Amino acid sequence: MALKYAAIQVEHREIELRNKPQSMLLASPKGTVPVLCVDGYIIDQSLDIMRWALGKSDPDHWEAVDESYSRAWIEKNDGPFKTLLDQYKYQNRYPNVNQEEVLSAAIELMLNPMETALQSNHYLLGSKMTWVDAAIFPFIRQFAMVSPKRFRELPFPLTGRWLSHHIESELFISVMHKYPTWIG
């Protein structure tokens, strides 16, 4: 989303993670996605790609936010919430984990604070979208997609509206094309 927002043209290559092309592994030996190869550099962390793109172009000033608030949201999301998301999403990998406890922990850690933040704002850090919204949105989307009916039943109408806004946004829709698997 940040690349599209920053109007940076890229050649998209869809990778089948179970059959990673050798050229991908040569570029980024850790073998995870995304990987951005640009100007002789390899950037293989989503946040780093986002920051790189915004450093090139930030027309709506997504980066004009308090760094400590931004960092707190991202650390919570990329650390403990990501762990909970994996446990919730991949129940077969975590057979000994109680799903209700995972849901409760995710609510306490992320959804309650989001609902509180959204009571006075349309976005997590204020009245306009920032890079923090763009970075956290995919994780909340994944969380909601585990059980959409259950997610809709949770008492978080503002978070649900925030999520729907992003899912229905022109920016998100424009980057969600299906690409053929690249073999290279």
Phi and psi restraints in degrees (value plus and minus 20) as a CYANA .aco file:
   2 ALA   PHI     -87.2   -47.2
   2 ALA   PSI     -57.1   -17.1
   3 LEU   PHI     -83.7   -43.7
   3 LEU   PSI     -63.7   -23.7
   4 LYS   PHI     -85.7   -45.7
   4 LYS   PSI     -67.2   -27.2
   5 TYR   PHI     -76.2   -36.2
   5 TYR   PSI     -60.6   -20.6
   6 ALA   PHI    -102.8   -62.8
   6 ALA   PSI     -17.3    22.7
   7 ALA   PHI      39.1    79.1
   7 ALA   PSI      19.6    59.6
   8 ILE   PHI    -118.8   -78.8
   8 ILE   PSI     100.8   140.8
   9 GLN   PHI    -100.4   -60.4
   9 GLN   PSI     112.3   152.3
  10 VAL   PHI    -154.5  -114.5
  10 VAL   PSI     136.2   176.2
  11 GLU   PHI    -111.0   -71.0
  11 GLU   PSI      92.1   132.1
  12 HIS   PHI    -104.7   -64.7
  12 HIS   PSI     111.9   151.9
  13 ARG   PHI    -146.4  -106.4
  13 ARG   PSI      93.3   133.3
  14 GLU   PHI     -98.6   -58.6
  14 GLU   PSI     106.7   146.7
  15 ILE   PHI    -129.6   -89.6
  15 ILE   PSI     114.3   154.3
  16 GLU   PHI    -107.1   -67.1
  16 GLU   PSI      90.5   130.5
  17 LEU   PHI     -83.9   -43.9
  17 LEU   PSI     -44.4    -4.4
  18 ARG   PHI    -100.1   -60.1
  18 ARG   PSI     -30.2     9.8
  19 ASN   PHI    -163.0  -123.0
  19 ASN   PSI      44.8    84.8
  20 LYS   PHI     -88.4   -48.4
  20 LYS   PSI     110.2   150.2
  21 PRO   PHI     -84.6   -44.6
  21 PRO   PSI     124.7   164.7
  22 GLN   PHI     -77.6   -37.6
  22 GLN   PSI     -56.8   -16.8
  23 SER   PHI     -82.7   -42.7
  23 SER   PSI     -54.2   -14.2
  24 MET   PHI     -87.1   -47.1
  24 MET   PSI     -64.6   -24.6
  25 LEU   PHI     -87.1   -47.1
  25 LEU   PSI     -49.9    -9.9
  26 LEU   PHI     -88.6   -48.6
  26 LEU   PSI     -58.9   -18.9
  27 ALA   PHI     -91.4   -51.4
  27 ALA   PSI     -61.9   -21.9
  28 SER   PHI    -160.3  -120.3
  28 SER   PSI      72.5   112.5
  29 PRO   PHI     -78.2   -38.2
  29 PRO   PSI     -42.4    -2.4
  30 LYS   PHI     -89.7   -49.7
  30 LYS   PSI     -38.7     1.3
  31 GLY   PHI      51.0    91.0
  31 GLY   PSI       7.6    47.6
  32 THR   PHI    -130.8   -90.8
  32 THR   PSI     142.7   182.7
  33 VAL   PHI    -135.0   -95.0
  33 VAL   PSI     132.9   172.9
  34 PRO   PHI    -103.1   -63.1
  34 PRO   PSI     143.7   183.7
  35 VAL   PHI    -154.5  -114.5
  35 VAL   PSI     107.8   147.8
  36 LEU   PHI    -134.2   -94.2
  36 LEU   PSI     101.4   141.4
  37 CYS   PHI    -126.6   -86.6
  37 CYS   PSI      93.7   133.7
  38 VAL   PHI    -171.4  -131.4
  38 VAL   PSI     116.0   156.0
  39 ASP   PHI      31.2    71.2
  39 ASP   PSI      17.0    57.0
  40 GLY   PHI      58.9    98.9
  40 GLY   PSI     -15.9    24.1
  41 TYR   PHI    -129.6   -89.6
  41 TYR   PSI     132.4   172.4
  42 ILE   PHI    -135.3   -95.3
  42 ILE   PSI     101.2   141.2
  43 ILE   PHI    -137.2   -97.2
  43 ILE   PSI      95.7   135.7
  44 ASP   PHI    -145.4  -105.4
  44 ASP   PSI      11.1    51.1
  45 GLN   PHI    -149.8  -109.8
  45 GLN   PSI     114.0   154.0
  46 SER   PHI     -73.7   -33.7
  46 SER   PSI     -67.9   -27.9
  47 LEU   PHI     -84.7   -44.7
  47 LEU   PSI     -56.3   -16.3
  48 ASP   PHI     -86.9   -46.9
  48 ASP   PSI     -58.6   -18.6
  49 ILE   PHI     -84.2   -44.2
  49 ILE   PSI     -64.3   -24.3
  50 MET   PHI     -80.4   -40.4
  50 MET   PSI     -67.9   -27.9
  51 ARG   PHI     -83.3   -43.3
  51 ARG   PSI     -59.4   -19.4
  52 TRP   PHI     -80.9   -40.9
  52 TRP   PSI     -68.5   -28.5
  53 ALA   PHI     -80.9   -40.9
  53 ALA   PSI     -64.8   -24.8
  54 LEU   PHI     -88.3   -48.3
  54 LEU   PSI     -47.0    -7.0
  55 GLY   PHI     -87.7   -47.7
  55 GLY   PSI     -44.8    -4.8
  56 LYS   PHI    -104.5   -64.5
  56 LYS   PSI     -58.6   -18.6
  57 SER   PHI    -181.0  -141.0
  57 SER   PSI     107.0   147.0
  58 ASP   PHI    -159.5  -119.5
  58 ASP   PSI      50.7    90.7
  59 PRO   PHI     -80.8   -40.8
  59 PRO   PSI     -52.9   -12.9
  60 ASP   PHI    -124.5   -84.5
  60 ASP   PSI      -7.5    32.5
  61 HIS   PHI      41.8    81.8
  61 HIS   PSI      28.7    68.7
  62 TRP   PHI     -79.0   -39.0
  62 TRP   PSI     -49.1    -9.1
  63 GLU   PHI    -106.2   -66.2
  63 GLU   PSI     -23.5    16.5
  64 ALA   PHI    -102.1   -62.1
  64 ALA   PSI      46.7    86.7
  65 VAL   PHI    -156.5  -116.5
  65 VAL   PSI     141.8   181.8
  66 ASP   PHI     -83.9   -43.9
  66 ASP   PSI     102.7   142.7
  67 GLU   PHI     -84.8   -44.8
  67 GLU   PSI     -56.5   -16.5
  68 SER   PHI     -88.9   -48.9
  68 SER   PSI     -60.3   -20.3
  69 TYR   PHI     -85.0   -45.0
  69 TYR   PSI     -63.4   -23.4
  70 SER   PHI     -78.2   -38.2
  70 SER   PSI     -70.2   -30.2
  71 ARG   PHI     -80.6   -40.6
  71 ARG   PSI     -61.1   -21.1
  72 ALA   PHI     -82.1   -42.1
  72 ALA   PSI     -65.2   -25.2
  73 TRP   PHI     -82.8   -42.8
  73 TRP   PSI     -65.4   -25.4
  74 ILE   PHI     -87.7   -47.7
  74 ILE   PSI     -62.2   -22.2
  75 GLU   PHI     -82.7   -42.7
  75 GLU   PSI     -60.5   -20.5
  76 LYS   PHI     -85.5   -45.5
  76 LYS   PSI     -63.7   -23.7
  77 ASN   PHI     -87.6   -47.6
  77 ASN   PSI     -71.5   -31.5
  78 ASP   PHI     -97.7   -57.7
  78 ASP   PSI     -34.0     6.0
  79 GLY   PHI    -121.3   -81.3
  79 GLY   PSI    -118.1   -78.1
  80 PRO   PHI     -85.3   -45.3
  80 PRO   PSI     -54.3   -14.3
  81 PHE   PHI     -89.4   -49.4
  81 PHE   PSI     -59.1   -19.1
  82 LYS   PHI     -79.8   -39.8
  82 LYS   PSI     -59.8   -19.8
  83 THR   PHI     -82.5   -42.5
  83 THR   PSI     -66.4   -26.4
  84 LEU   PHI     -83.5   -43.5
  84 LEU   PSI     -60.1   -20.1
  85 LEU   PHI     -80.1   -40.1
  85 LEU   PSI     -65.4   -25.4
  86 ASP   PHI     -80.4   -40.4
  86 ASP   PSI     -62.9   -22.9
  87 GLN   PHI     -85.7   -45.7
  87 GLN   PSI     -56.6   -16.6
  88 TYR   PHI     -95.7   -55.7
  88 TYR   PSI     -61.7   -21.7
  89 LYS   PHI     -97.1   -57.1
  89 LYS   PSI     -59.2   -19.2
  90 TYR   PHI    -130.8   -90.8
  90 TYR   PSI      43.3    83.3
  91 GLN   PHI     -77.4   -37.4
  91 GLN   PSI     -53.6   -13.6
  92 ASN   PHI     -86.1   -46.1
  92 ASN   PSI     -45.6    -5.6
  93 ARG   PHI    -100.7   -60.7
  93 ARG   PSI     -38.8     1.2
  94 TYR   PHI    -147.3  -107.3
  94 TYR   PSI      44.2    84.2
  95 PRO   PHI     -86.1   -46.1
  95 PRO   PSI     -40.7    -0.7
  96 ASN   PHI    -114.4   -74.4
  96 ASN   PSI     -14.8    25.2
  97 VAL   PHI    -116.7   -76.7
  97 VAL   PSI     111.2   151.2
  98 ASN   PHI     -97.8   -57.8
  98 ASN   PSI      96.5   136.5
  99 GLN   PHI     -83.8   -43.8
  99 GLN   PSI     -54.3   -14.3
 100 GLU   PHI     -86.6   -46.6
 100 GLU   PSI     -57.0   -17.0
 101 GLU   PHI     -88.0   -48.0
 101 GLU   PSI     -58.4   -18.4
 102 VAL   PHI     -83.5   -43.5
 102 VAL   PSI     -66.2   -26.2
 103 LEU   PHI     -80.2   -40.2
 103 LEU   PSI     -65.2   -25.2
 104 SER   PHI     -81.3   -41.3
 104 SER   PSI     -61.8   -21.8
 105 ALA   PHI     -85.8   -45.8
 105 ALA   PSI     -60.1   -20.1
 106 ALA   PHI     -86.1   -46.1
 106 ALA   PSI     -58.8   -18.8
 107 ILE   PHI     -82.1   -42.1
 107 ILE   PSI     -68.8   -28.8
 108 GLU   PHI     -84.0   -44.0
 108 GLU   PSI     -64.8   -24.8
 109 LEU   PHI     -92.0   -52.0
 109 LEU   PSI     -64.7   -24.7
 110 MET   PHI    -140.9  -100.9
 110 MET   PSI     -68.6   -28.6
 111 LEU   PHI     -90.5   -50.5
 111 LEU   PSI     -61.1   -21.1
 112 ASN   PHI     -80.3   -40.3
 112 ASN   PSI     -69.3   -29.3
 113 PRO   PHI     -82.4   -42.4
 113 PRO   PSI     -54.6   -14.6
 114 MET   PHI     -85.4   -45.4
 114 MET   PSI     -66.6   -26.6
 115 GLU   PHI     -80.0   -40.0
 115 GLU   PSI     -60.8   -20.8
 116 THR   PHI     -83.2   -43.2
 116 THR   PSI     -66.6   -26.6
 117 ALA   PHI     -82.2   -42.2
 117 ALA   PSI     -56.4   -16.4
 118 LEU   PHI     -99.6   -59.6
 118 LEU   PSI     -27.0    13.0
 119 GLN   PHI     -87.0   -47.0
 119 GLN   PSI     -50.8   -10.8
 120 SER   PHI    -133.5   -93.5
 120 SER   PSI     -18.8    21.2
 121 ASN   PHI    -163.1  -123.1
 121 ASN   PSI     141.7   181.7
 122 HIS   PHI    -105.8   -65.8
 122 HIS   PSI     -37.8     2.2
 123 TYR   PHI    -151.4  -111.4
 123 TYR   PSI     152.2   192.2
 124 LEU   PHI     -84.3   -44.3
 124 LEU   PSI     -53.4   -13.4
 125 LEU   PHI    -136.7   -96.7
 125 LEU   PSI      -5.9    34.1
 126 GLY   PHI     133.8   173.8
 126 GLY   PSI    -175.3  -135.3
 127 SER   PHI    -108.4   -68.4
 127 SER   PSI     -24.2    15.8
 128 LYS   PHI    -152.8  -112.8
 128 LYS   PSI     137.2   177.2
 129 MET   PHI     -85.8   -45.8
 129 MET   PSI     123.5   163.5
 130 THR   PHI    -150.7  -110.7
 130 THR   PSI     156.3   196.3
 131 TRP   PHI     -83.0   -43.0
 131 TRP   PSI     -45.6    -5.6
 132 VAL   PHI     -86.2   -46.2
 132 VAL   PSI     -63.8   -23.8
 133 ASP   PHI     -79.4   -39.4
 133 ASP   PSI     -66.5   -26.5
 134 ALA   PHI     -84.3   -44.3
 134 ALA   PSI     -53.3   -13.3
 135 ALA   PHI     -97.2   -57.2
 135 ALA   PSI     -55.7   -15.7
 136 ILE   PHI    -106.8   -66.8
 136 ILE   PSI     -51.8   -11.8
 137 PHE   PHI     -68.9   -28.9
 137 PHE   PSI     -67.4   -27.4
 138 PRO   PHI     -80.4   -40.4
 138 PRO   PSI     -51.9   -11.9
 139 PHE   PHI     -93.1   -53.1
 139 PHE   PSI     -60.8   -20.8
 140 ILE   PHI     -87.8   -47.8
 140 ILE   PSI     -58.1   -18.1
 141 ARG   PHI     -79.9   -39.9
 141 ARG   PSI     -67.3   -27.3
 142 GLN   PHI     -80.1   -40.1
 142 GLN   PSI     -62.8   -22.8
 143 PHE   PHI     -81.1   -41.1
 143 PHE   PSI     -66.1   -26.1
 144 ALA   PHI     -85.6   -45.6
 144 ALA   PSI     -53.1   -13.1
 145 MET   PHI     -93.9   -53.9
 145 MET   PSI     -36.5     3.5
 146 VAL   PHI     -79.5   -39.5
 146 VAL   PSI     -65.6   -25.6
 147 SER   PHI    -168.1  -128.1
 147 SER   PSI      64.9   104.9
 148 PRO   PHI     -75.6   -35.6
 148 PRO   PSI     -61.2   -21.2
 149 LYS   PHI     -82.2   -42.2
 149 LYS   PSI     -66.0   -26.0
 150 ARG   PHI     -82.0   -42.0
 150 ARG   PSI     -62.4   -22.4
 151 PHE   PHI     -81.7   -41.7
 151 PHE   PSI     -63.7   -23.7
 152 ARG   PHI     -83.5   -43.5
 152 ARG   PSI     -47.6    -7.6
 153 GLU   PHI     -99.1   -59.1
 153 GLU   PSI     -35.8     4.2
 154 LEU   PHI     -88.3   -48.3
 154 LEU   PSI     130.9   170.9
 155 PRO   PHI    -102.4   -62.4
 155 PRO   PSI      36.1    76.1
 156 PHE   PHI    -151.5  -111.5
 156 PHE   PSI      48.0    88.0
 157 PRO   PHI     -84.8   -44.8
 157 PRO   PSI     -55.0   -15.0
 158 LEU   PHI     -91.5   -51.5
 158 LEU   PSI     -59.2   -19.2
 159 THR   PHI     -85.7   -45.7
 159 THR   PSI     -60.7   -20.7
 160 GLY   PHI     -81.5   -41.5
 160 GLY   PSI     -61.9   -21.9
 161 ARG   PHI     -86.4   -46.4
 161 ARG   PSI     -61.4   -21.4
 162 TRP   PHI     -79.7   -39.7
 162 TRP   PSI     -65.7   -25.7
 163 LEU   PHI     -83.5   -43.5
 163 LEU   PSI     -67.3   -27.3
 164 SER   PHI     -80.0   -40.0
 164 SER   PSI     -60.8   -20.8
 165 HIS   PHI     -77.0   -37.0
 165 HIS   PSI     -64.7   -24.7
 166 HIS   PHI     -90.0   -50.0
 166 HIS   PSI     -63.3   -23.3
 167 ILE   PHI     -82.2   -42.2
 167 ILE   PSI     -56.5   -16.5
 168 GLU   PHI    -109.8   -69.8
 168 GLU   PSI     -21.7    18.3
 169 SER   PHI     -90.2   -50.2
 169 SER   PSI     128.6   168.6
 170 GLU   PHI     -78.6   -38.6
 170 GLU   PSI     -58.7   -18.7
 171 LEU   PHI     -80.5   -40.5
 171 LEU   PSI     -70.8   -30.8
 172 PHE   PHI     -83.9   -43.9
 172 PHE   PSI     -67.1   -27.1
 173 ILE   PHI     -78.7   -38.7
 173 ILE   PSI     -57.3   -17.3
 174 SER   PHI     -89.5   -49.5
 174 SER   PSI     -39.2     0.8
 175 VAL   PHI    -124.5   -84.5
 175 VAL   PSI     -19.5    20.5
 176 MET   PHI    -118.1   -78.1
 176 MET   PSI       9.8    49.8
 177 HIS   PHI     -88.7   -48.7
 177 HIS   PSI     126.8   166.8
 178 LYS   PHI    -104.7   -64.7
 178 LYS   PSI     111.2   151.2
 179 TYR   PHI    -134.2   -94.2
 179 TYR   PSI     127.2   167.2
 180 PRO   PHI     -88.3   -48.3
 180 PRO   PSI     130.1   170.1
 181 THR   PHI     -83.7   -43.7
 181 THR   PSI     111.1   151.1
 182 TRP   PHI    -105.9   -65.9
 182 TRP   PSI     115.5   155.5
 183 ILE   PHI    -141.8  -101.8
 183 ILE   PSI      95.3   135.3
